[in-house]
């Protein structure tokens, strides 16, 4: 399927056809994650597992970077 972007105020919008929204169970309240690999735009409903994995990765990164400061704060 080839789509064109639509002007929406000062931005551009991608209109997603109803059959695709129904297939993926996406409604106006569904949070969507928009990512890119540098060549493609990826849009997917946010899953709780994906959100949890990103949070845990960020937490691990913060702990690795600031472990000393966290220990001092805990004292």
Backbone torsions as a table, in degrees:
resi	resn	phi	psi	omega
1	UNK	NA	129.1	178.0
2	UNK	-106.0	129.3	-179.2
3	UNK	-124.4	154.8	173.0
4	UNK	-115.2	149.9	176.5
5	UNK	-75.4	149.7	-179.6
6	UNK	-114.5	137.1	177.2
7	UNK	-65.2	131.6	179.8
8	UNK	-139.0	92.7	-174.4
9	UNK	65.0	-128.0	177.8
10	UNK	-91.2	5.5	-176.8
11	UNK	-116.4	-178.5	173.4
12	UNK	-119.3	146.8	-178.4
13	UNK	-126.2	149.9	174.2
14	UNK	-109.0	118.5	179.8
15	UNK	-87.4	123.6	-179.2
16	UNK	-102.0	126.3	-176.5
17	UNK	-65.4	146.8	-177.3
18	UNK	-53.5	-43.3	-179.9
19	UNK	-58.9	-36.1	178.1
20	UNK	-69.8	-43.4	178.0
21	UNK	-60.6	-43.1	179.0
22	UNK	-64.4	-42.8	179.8
23	UNK	-58.8	-41.7	-177.7
24	UNK	-91.4	1.3	-179.6
25	UNK	56.9	46.9	178.7
26	UNK	-103.7	129.5	174.9
27	UNK	-127.0	179.7	-177.6
28	UNK	-60.0	-19.7	-178.9
29	UNK	-93.0	-6.1	-176.5
30	UNK	-75.1	121.1	175.7
31	UNK	-71.3	136.7	179.8
32	UNK	-115.9	140.8	176.6
33	UNK	-100.5	125.6	179.6
34	UNK	-112.0	119.7	-179.8
35	UNK	-133.2	172.1	176.2
36	UNK	-146.7	151.8	173.2
37	UNK	-103.8	11.8	-179.0
38	UNK	97.0	-16.2	179.7
39	UNK	-127.0	-27.1	-177.0
40	UNK	-126.9	149.4	174.2
41	UNK	-98.2	126.9	-178.5
42	UNK	-116.2	127.7	-179.7
43	UNK	-125.8	125.3	-178.2
44	UNK	-147.2	147.8	173.5
45	UNK	-59.4	141.0	178.7
46	UNK	-73.1	127.2	175.5
47	UNK	-102.2	148.9	179.8
48	UNK	-60.4	-35.7	179.9
49	UNK	-67.1	-41.2	178.9
50	UNK	-65.2	-42.3	179.0
51	UNK	-63.5	-41.7	179.3
52	UNK	-64.1	-42.6	179.8
53	UNK	-63.5	-41.9	177.8
54	UNK	-64.2	-41.0	179.1
55	UNK	-62.7	-46.7	-178.8
56	UNK	-64.0	-36.2	177.8
57	UNK	-66.4	-42.0	178.5
58	UNK	-65.8	-39.4	178.8
59	UNK	-63.9	-43.7	178.9
60	UNK	-64.0	-39.5	178.9
61	UNK	-65.0	-43.3	178.5
62	UNK	-64.3	-40.7	-179.9
63	UNK	-65.0	-42.7	179.7
64	UNK	-63.4	-37.9	-176.6
65	UNK	-80.5	-34.9	-171.7
66	UNK	-121.1	22.6	-176.8
67	UNK	-54.5	-43.3	-179.5
68	UNK	-60.9	-46.2	-179.9
69	UNK	-65.0	-39.1	178.5
70	UNK	-62.4	-41.3	178.9
71	UNK	-62.6	-42.9	179.1
72	UNK	-63.9	-41.4	178.9
73	UNK	-64.4	-32.8	-177.9
74	UNK	-73.8	-19.8	-178.8
75	UNK	-74.1	NA	NA
